[in-house]
Amino acid sequence: MNISHQRTRGTARSAARRAELISIGRKLFADTSYDALSMDDIARHAGVAKGLIYYYFTSKRGYYLAIIEDSVGDLVDRANSTGGLAPVDRVHRTVDGYLRYAEHHQAAYRAIVTGGVGFDTEVQAIRDGVREEMIATIAQGAYGRPELPELARTALLGWLCSVEGVTLDWIGRHGLERDTVRALLVRMLVETLRVIEEFEPAYPAPALP
């Protein structure tokens, strides 16, 4: 075995171990708050030495941020899994995928939206990245392209902030069916798209029922 091949195998093993630790962390933090788990607790649950977690993530906060970023990837993938659907169906599928993720990964969703470990530049960057991905996804579904003029982007950001508030309330109260919440959010989106059309005629609102 040559040195290059050994390095490749070592890198693959390292990436697999890091992914395994993130997977374990997602399960741990799903039911337990950030402050309630110490590094000793995490290492014990993971069945590894505490030093290994420090090796991959530097600190408990670095570990948690890595978990949030991994969760973000899942959320965006779920919302983006619309295939070759028509624009109307893509919008419905995007909102439904977003809600399904929040419903089944509530701790991760709250961490993504609210920060979970204090609101600083790193946490804000993660949250803002999710928002930009979602805005681009909605724009692609509504207009067939992700690029937007500034006013349209601002309007969709306002709608998405409302989506976050509604979704947080919904998963906390469980008073409505997911289909009802999805219909509400799509209706709110329809009105937002109509307002965008008034200000930006080059971006006509699609015919969403």
ZIBELGI-V988826 format. One record per backbone hydrogen bond with DSSP energy under -0.5 kcal/mol. CO is the residue of the C=O (numbers start at 1). NH is the residue of the N-H. If there is no record, write none. Layout:
BEGIN
CO | NH
CO | NH
END
This chain:
BEGIN
2 | 6
3 | 7
4 | 8
5 | 9
6 | 10
7 | 11
8 | 12
9 | 13
10 | 14
11 | 15
12 | 16
13 | 17
14 | 18
15 | 19
16 | 20
17 | 21
18 | 22
19 | 23
20 | 24
21 | 25
22 | 26
23 | 27
24 | 28
25 | 29
26 | 30
27 | 31
28 | 31
28 | 32
33 | 37
34 | 37
36 | 38
38 | 42
39 | 43
40 | 44
41 | 45
42 | 46
43 | 47
43 | 48
49 | 52
49 | 53
50 | 53
50 | 54
51 | 55
52 | 56
53 | 57
54 | 58
57 | 59
59 | 63
60 | 64
61 | 65
62 | 66
63 | 67
64 | 68
65 | 69
66 | 70
67 | 71
68 | 72
69 | 73
70 | 74
71 | 75
72 | 76
73 | 77
74 | 78
75 | 79
76 | 80
77 | 81
78 | 81
80 | 82
82 | 85
86 | 90
87 | 91
88 | 92
89 | 93
90 | 94
91 | 95
92 | 96
93 | 97
94 | 98
95 | 99
96 | 100
97 | 101
98 | 102
99 | 103
100 | 104
101 | 105
105 | 109
106 | 110
107 | 111
108 | 112
109 | 113
110 | 114
111 | 115
114 | 116
118 | 120
120 | 124
121 | 125
122 | 126
123 | 127
124 | 128
125 | 129
126 | 130
127 | 131
128 | 132
129 | 133
130 | 134
131 | 135
132 | 136
133 | 137
134 | 138
135 | 139
136 | 140
137 | 141
138 | 142
139 | 143
139 | 144
139 | 145
140 | 144
149 | 153
150 | 154
151 | 155
152 | 156
153 | 157
154 | 158
155 | 159
156 | 160
157 | 161
158 | 162
159 | 163
160 | 164
161 | 165
162 | 166
163 | 167
164 | 168
165 | 169
166 | 170
167 | 171
168 | 172
169 | 173
170 | 174
177 | 181
178 | 182
179 | 183
180 | 184
181 | 185
182 | 186
183 | 187
184 | 188
185 | 189
186 | 190
187 | 191
188 | 192
189 | 193
190 | 194
191 | 195
192 | 196
193 | 197
194 | 198
195 | 199
196 | 200
200 | 203
206 | 208
END
